[in-house]
Amino acid sequence: MSRIDELIAQHCPNGVEFKTLGELLRIKNGKDHKPLGDGDIPVYGSGGIMRYVDTAAAEGPSVLIPRKGSLGNIFYVEGPFWVVDTIFRTEIDLSQVEPKFVYHQLLTMKLGEMNQAGGVPSQTQTVLSSLRIPVPPLEVQREIVRVLDQFTQLEAQLEAELEARRRQYEHYRGTLMLESEDSERVLLGDIAIIGTGSHDTKDAQADGEYTFYARGREPLKLDTFDFDEEAIITAGDGVGVGKVFHFARGKYALHQRAYRIVPQAGVDARFIYHYLIADFSRYLERTSVHASVTSLRRPMFLNYALQLPSLDEQRRIVAILDNFDALVNDLSVGLPAELAARRKQYEYYRDKLLTFEEAAV
């Protein structure tokens, strides 16, 4: 930080010149046709890398800015790439500005809130070109980029480690749950109560006292509860069918098209929770005549077969998997917590370093 302060004092003690993006770079449309081939050149859309091809549409360095869709996503690319028509690419005047400086600066500008249309979120070249950013001397820009890149590199390392741990978690979950020795093959309907709730999504209350499990990934709230128990909750229809499971402990409310699975005495509810996550979607693929299942019926749960070891073995497996689960999913501990802390640290220093007093004209 002191090095940046020294450079600012040396090169721009009286403030920094501000310029529009249109003065610093050219904004170019993406391609309106699909790239061909299968290579190592990334194809970017507004959501990120879509696939890889063997033909490039442009060469970096470039900052990519969504035109439609997820407007807050900003990408920086160094080498060859392809962009589809939902995202702009930029040709940057390197004599005035460092591309990575533009990238970090745009991340501070809340482009996701600058929707220029009433339907699908969209952005225009005219609006983007008129945005003003500070342009300190190149030496100052390079030092700021160097500092901020240290944060983003650390984030990337943590993200890679987190992804590796998630794969490891999935491997152990499958191995421990599905290949357990000395287990008995049972039907879920013989070891658990299975039923639905009575509420509709419109019943939800933002300030409700109890968790309300509907059909989405994120639970809602309600002022009344239906059950007080340990249960596995999953959607009866929608995009999360067979893939999204919640573990309820205590009082909760339930949607009329969401299922509760309550294991009987002698069965560890967390064991069934991990087992369903590991295997239920594969069960649906095996038993359905369609490529995907859009809704579930009670018999699908009743007739689901699983391997059930002794209660002591169930608890041993649960202890291992719960530790993995906390490591890769719990936002208050483990890698997710460390990654969240590093992102906040990056955002703090980014906003601090990229805030300049404008020089008098």
C-alpha positions as CSV (number, residue, x, y, z in Angstrom):
1,M,0.0,0.0,0.0
2,S,2.8,2.4,0.8
3,R,4.4,1.9,-2.6
4,I,1.1,2.9,-4.2
5,D,0.9,6.0,-2.0
6,E,4.4,6.9,-3.0
7,L,3.6,6.6,-6.7
8,I,0.4,8.7,-6.4
9,A,2.4,11.4,-4.5
10,Q,5.0,11.3,-7.2
11,H,2.9,11.2,-10.3
12,C,-0.5,12.6,-9.5
13,P,-0.4,14.5,-6.2
14,N,-3.2,16.9,-7.3
15,G,-5.7,14.2,-8.4
16,V,-6.3,11.9,-11.3
17,E,-7.8,12.5,-14.7
18,F,-11.2,10.8,-15.4
19,K,-12.1,9.6,-18.9
20,T,-15.0,7.8,-20.5
21,L,-14.7,4.2,-21.5
22,G,-15.2,5.4,-25.1
23,E,-12.0,7.4,-24.9
24,L,-10.0,4.3,-23.6
25,L,-11.4,1.4,-25.6
26,R,-13.6,0.2,-28.4
27,I,-16.6,-2.0,-27.5
28,K,-17.3,-4.7,-30.1
29,N,-20.2,-7.0,-30.5
30,G,-19.9,-10.7,-30.1
31,K,-20.7,-13.2,-32.9
32,D,-24.3,-14.0,-33.8
33,H,-23.4,-17.5,-35.1
34,K,-22.1,-20.5,-33.3
35,P,-18.4,-21.4,-33.4
36,L,-17.5,-24.8,-34.7
37,G,-14.9,-27.4,-33.7
38,D,-13.7,-28.8,-30.4
39,G,-10.5,-27.3,-29.1
40,D,-9.0,-25.3,-26.2
41,I,-10.3,-21.8,-27.1
42,P,-13.0,-20.6,-24.7
43,V,-16.4,-19.4,-25.9
44,Y,-17.8,-16.8,-23.5
45,G,-21.4,-15.8,-23.0
46,S,-22.9,-13.6,-20.3
47,G,-22.7,-16.5,-17.8
48,G,-19.1,-17.3,-18.4
49,I,-17.3,-20.0,-20.5
50,M,-19.9,-22.0,-22.4
51,R,-17.6,-24.5,-24.3
52,Y,-14.3,-24.7,-26.0
53,V,-13.6,-24.6,-29.8
54,D,-10.7,-24.6,-32.2
55,T,-11.3,-21.2,-33.8
56,A,-10.8,-17.8,-32.2
57,A,-12.9,-14.7,-32.9
58,A,-10.4,-12.3,-31.2
59,E,-7.2,-12.1,-29.2
60,G,-6.7,-10.8,-25.7
61,P,-6.0,-9.0,-23.5
62,S,-9.7,-7.9,-23.4
63,V,-12.4,-7.2,-20.9
64,L,-15.7,-8.9,-21.7
65,I,-18.9,-7.1,-20.6
66,P,-22.3,-8.8,-20.9
67,R,-24.9,-7.3,-23.3
68,K,-27.8,-9.4,-22.2
69,G,-28.4,-11.7,-19.2
70,S,-26.1,-11.6,-16.2
71,L,-25.0,-8.0,-16.6
72,G,-22.8,-8.0,-13.4
73,N,-20.5,-10.7,-14.8
74,I,-17.2,-9.1,-16.0
75,F,-14.5,-11.3,-17.5
76,Y,-10.8,-10.8,-18.3
77,V,-9.1,-12.8,-21.0
78,E,-5.4,-12.9,-22.1
79,G,-5.2,-15.2,-25.1
80,P,-7.5,-16.1,-28.0
81,F,-11.2,-16.4,-27.3
82,W,-14.7,-16.3,-28.9
83,V,-17.7,-14.3,-27.7
84,V,-21.3,-14.9,-28.6
85,D,-23.8,-12.2,-29.2
86,T,-24.9,-11.8,-25.6
87,I,-21.5,-10.3,-24.6
88,F,-19.3,-7.4,-25.7
89,R,-15.5,-7.7,-26.1
90,T,-13.2,-4.7,-25.9
91,E,-10.2,-3.4,-27.8
92,I,-8.2,-1.4,-25.2
93,D,-5.8,1.5,-25.9
94,L,-2.7,0.1,-24.1
95,S,-1.0,3.5,-24.3
96,Q,-3.6,4.9,-21.9
97,V,-4.7,2.1,-19.6
98,E,-3.9,-1.4,-18.4
99,P,-6.6,-3.9,-19.4
100,K,-6.5,-5.5,-15.9
101,F,-7.0,-2.0,-14.4
102,V,-10.2,-1.6,-16.5
103,Y,-11.3,-5.0,-15.4
104,H,-10.9,-4.3,-11.7
105,Q,-12.4,-0.9,-12.1
106,L,-15.6,-2.2,-13.8
107,L,-16.1,-4.7,-11.0
108,T,-16.7,-1.7,-8.6
109,M,-19.3,-0.1,-10.8
110,K,-22.4,-2.3,-10.2
111,L,-23.0,-2.9,-13.9
112,G,-25.6,-5.6,-12.9
113,E,-27.9,-2.8,-11.8
114,M,-27.7,-0.8,-15.1
115,N,-30.5,-2.6,-16.9
116,Q,-31.5,-0.7,-20.1
117,A,-34.6,-2.8,-20.9
118,G,-37.8,-3.9,-19.4
119,G,-37.6,-7.6,-20.2
120,V,-34.3,-9.6,-20.3
121,P,-31.6,-7.5,-18.6
122,S,-29.6,-5.8,-21.3
123,Q,-26.9,-3.2,-21.8
124,T,-25.9,-0.9,-24.6
125,Q,-22.6,0.3,-26.1
126,T,-23.8,3.9,-25.7
127,V,-24.3,3.7,-22.0
128,L,-21.1,1.7,-21.4
129,S,-19.0,4.1,-23.6
130,S,-20.2,7.0,-21.5
131,L,-19.1,5.6,-18.1
132,R,-16.3,7.6,-16.5
133,I,-13.4,5.9,-14.7
134,P,-10.2,7.3,-13.1
135,V,-7.1,7.0,-15.2
136,P,-4.0,7.4,-13.1
137,P,-0.5,7.1,-14.7
138,L,0.3,3.7,-16.1
139,E,2.9,3.0,-13.3
140,V,0.2,3.6,-10.7
141,Q,-2.2,1.3,-12.6
142,R,0.3,-1.5,-12.8
143,E,1.1,-1.4,-9.1
144,I,-2.6,-1.5,-8.2
145,V,-3.2,-4.4,-10.6
146,R,-0.2,-6.2,-9.0
147,V,-1.7,-5.9,-5.5
148,L,-5.2,-6.8,-6.5
149,D,-4.1,-9.8,-8.6
150,Q,-2.5,-11.2,-5.5
151,F,-6.0,-11.4,-3.9
152,T,-7.6,-12.9,-7.0
153,Q,-4.9,-15.5,-7.3
154,L,-5.4,-16.5,-3.7
155,E,-9.2,-16.7,-4.4
156,A,-8.5,-18.9,-7.4
157,Q,-6.3,-21.3,-5.4
158,L,-9.0,-21.6,-2.7
159,E,-11.7,-22.2,-5.3
160,A,-9.5,-24.9,-6.9
161,E,-8.9,-26.5,-3.5
162,L,-12.7,-26.3,-2.6
163,E,-13.6,-28.0,-5.9
164,A,-11.0,-30.7,-5.2
165,R,-12.5,-31.3,-1.8
166,R,-16.0,-31.4,-3.2
167,R,-15.0,-34.1,-5.6
168,Q,-13.3,-36.0,-2.8
169,Y,-16.5,-35.6,-0.7
170,E,-18.6,-37.1,-3.5
171,H,-16.2,-40.0,-4.0
172,Y,-16.2,-40.9,-0.3
173,R,-20.0,-40.4,0.0
174,G,-20.5,-42.8,-2.9
175,T,-18.0,-45.3,-1.6
176,L,-19.2,-45.3,2.0
177,M,-22.9,-45.2,1.3
178,L,-23.2,-47.5,-1.7
179,E,-20.4,-50.0,-1.1
180,S,-20.9,-50.6,2.7
181,E,-20.3,-54.2,3.8
182,D,-22.7,-56.1,6.1
183,S,-25.7,-54.1,5.0
184,E,-29.3,-55.1,4.5
185,R,-31.2,-54.2,1.3
186,V,-34.4,-52.5,2.3
187,L,-37.2,-50.4,0.8
188,L,-37.4,-46.8,1.9
189,G,-41.2,-47.2,2.4
190,D,-40.4,-49.9,5.0
191,I,-38.1,-47.8,7.2
192,A,-39.6,-44.3,6.9
193,I,-42.8,-42.3,6.9
194,I,-43.2,-40.5,3.6
195,G,-45.7,-37.7,3.0
196,T,-46.3,-34.1,1.8
197,G,-47.3,-30.8,3.4
198,S,-50.3,-28.6,2.9
199,H,-49.1,-25.1,2.2
200,D,-48.6,-23.2,-1.1
201,T,-45.8,-20.8,-2.0
202,K,-48.1,-17.8,-1.7
203,D,-48.5,-18.6,2.0
204,A,-44.9,-17.6,2.7
205,Q,-44.2,-14.6,5.0
206,A,-40.9,-12.7,4.8
207,D,-40.7,-12.3,8.6
208,G,-42.2,-15.7,9.5
209,E,-40.9,-17.5,12.6
210,Y,-40.5,-21.0,11.1
211,T,-38.6,-22.4,8.1
212,F,-41.0,-23.2,5.2
213,Y,-39.6,-25.8,2.8
214,A,-41.2,-25.3,-0.6
215,R,-39.9,-26.7,-3.9
216,G,-36.9,-24.3,-4.4
217,R,-33.3,-24.6,-3.3
218,E,-33.8,-21.8,-0.8
219,P,-36.3,-22.3,2.1
220,L,-38.9,-19.7,2.8
221,K,-40.5,-18.5,6.1
222,L,-44.0,-19.0,7.7
223,D,-45.6,-18.1,11.0
224,T,-47.0,-21.6,11.6
225,F,-45.3,-25.0,11.6
226,D,-46.6,-28.4,10.5
227,F,-44.0,-30.8,11.9
228,D,-41.5,-31.0,14.7
229,E,-39.0,-33.7,13.9
230,E,-35.9,-34.8,12.0
231,A,-36.7,-35.3,8.3
232,I,-35.3,-35.2,4.8
233,I,-37.2,-32.8,2.5
234,T,-37.2,-32.8,-1.3
235,A,-39.3,-31.2,-4.0
236,G,-42.1,-33.2,-5.7
237,D,-41.7,-31.3,-8.9
238,G,-39.7,-28.5,-10.6
239,V,-36.0,-28.2,-11.5
240,G,-34.7,-29.6,-8.3
241,V,-36.5,-33.0,-8.5
242,G,-34.2,-35.7,-7.3
243,K,-31.3,-33.4,-6.8
244,V,-32.2,-30.9,-4.0
245,F,-32.5,-32.2,-0.5
246,H,-32.8,-30.4,2.8
247,F,-32.4,-31.7,6.3
248,A,-35.0,-30.5,8.7
249,R,-34.4,-30.6,12.5
250,G,-37.1,-29.1,14.8
251,K,-40.3,-27.2,13.8
252,Y,-40.9,-26.5,10.1
253,A,-43.7,-26.0,7.5
254,L,-44.0,-27.9,4.3
255,H,-45.3,-27.2,0.8
256,Q,-48.1,-29.4,-0.6
257,R,-45.8,-30.6,-3.4
258,A,-42.7,-31.2,-1.3
259,Y,-42.1,-34.5,0.4
260,R,-40.9,-35.3,4.0
261,I,-39.1,-38.5,4.7
262,V,-39.0,-39.4,8.4
263,P,-36.9,-42.5,9.2
264,Q,-38.1,-44.7,11.9
265,A,-36.3,-45.6,15.2
266,G,-33.1,-47.5,14.6
267,V,-32.3,-45.5,11.4
268,D,-30.1,-42.5,11.4
269,A,-31.9,-39.7,9.6
270,R,-28.6,-38.1,8.5
271,F,-27.6,-41.4,7.0
272,I,-30.7,-41.4,4.8
273,Y,-30.1,-37.8,3.9
274,H,-26.6,-38.5,2.6
275,Y,-27.7,-41.7,0.9
276,L,-30.4,-39.9,-1.1
277,I,-28.0,-37.2,-2.2
278,A,-25.6,-39.9,-3.4
279,D,-28.0,-42.1,-5.2
280,F,-31.6,-40.9,-5.6
281,S,-31.1,-39.0,-8.9
282,R,-29.4,-42.1,-10.4
283,Y,-32.4,-44.2,-9.2
284,L,-34.7,-41.9,-11.1
285,E,-32.7,-42.2,-14.2
286,R,-32.7,-46.0,-14.0
287,T,-36.5,-46.2,-13.4
288,S,-37.8,-43.5,-15.7
289,V,-38.5,-44.0,-19.4
290,H,-37.8,-40.3,-19.9
291,A,-34.4,-38.6,-20.0
292,S,-35.5,-36.5,-17.0
293,V,-38.2,-36.7,-14.3
294,T,-40.3,-33.6,-13.8
295,S,-42.4,-34.8,-10.9
296,L,-42.3,-37.4,-8.2
297,R,-45.1,-39.6,-6.8
298,R,-45.2,-41.3,-3.4
299,P,-44.6,-44.8,-4.8
300,M,-41.3,-43.7,-6.3
301,F,-40.1,-43.2,-2.7
302,L,-41.8,-46.2,-1.2
303,N,-40.2,-48.5,-3.7
304,Y,-36.7,-47.0,-3.5
305,A,-34.2,-49.7,-2.4
306,L,-31.1,-48.9,-0.4
307,Q,-28.4,-50.7,1.5
308,L,-28.8,-50.2,5.3
309,P,-25.9,-51.1,7.6
310,S,-26.1,-51.4,11.4
311,L,-27.0,-48.3,13.3
312,D,-23.4,-48.0,14.6
313,E,-22.0,-48.2,11.1
314,Q,-24.6,-45.6,9.9
315,R,-23.4,-43.2,12.6
316,R,-19.8,-43.8,11.8
317,I,-20.4,-43.0,8.1
318,V,-22.5,-39.9,9.0
319,A,-19.7,-38.5,11.2
320,I,-17.2,-38.8,8.3
321,L,-19.6,-37.3,5.8
322,D,-20.8,-34.5,8.0
323,N,-17.2,-33.4,8.5
324,F,-16.7,-33.3,4.7
325,D,-20.0,-31.5,4.3
326,A,-19.0,-28.7,6.8
327,L,-15.6,-28.4,5.1
328,V,-17.1,-27.8,1.6
329,N,-20.5,-26.3,2.2
330,D,-20.7,-24.6,5.6
331,L,-20.3,-20.8,5.1
332,S,-19.3,-20.3,8.7
333,V,-16.4,-22.7,8.8
334,G,-13.9,-24.5,6.5
335,L,-12.9,-23.5,3.0
336,P,-16.2,-21.6,2.1
337,A,-15.7,-19.3,5.1
338,E,-12.1,-18.7,4.2
339,L,-13.0,-18.0,0.6
340,A,-15.8,-15.6,1.6
341,A,-13.3,-13.8,3.9
342,R,-10.7,-13.4,1.0
343,R,-13.4,-12.1,-1.3
344,K,-14.5,-9.5,1.2
345,Q,-10.8,-8.6,1.7
346,Y,-10.3,-8.2,-2.1
347,E,-13.5,-6.1,-2.5
348,Y,-12.4,-3.8,0.4
349,Y,-8.9,-3.2,-1.0
350,R,-10.2,-3.0,-4.6
351,D,-12.7,-0.2,-3.7
352,K,-10.1,1.6,-1.6
353,L,-7.3,1.4,-4.2
354,L,-9.6,2.4,-7.1
355,T,-11.1,5.5,-5.4
356,F,-9.3,8.6,-6.6
357,E,-9.8,12.3,-6.2
358,E,-10.5,13.8,-9.6
359,A,-8.0,16.4,-10.8
360,A,-9.3,19.9,-11.4
361,V,-9.7,20.7,-15.1
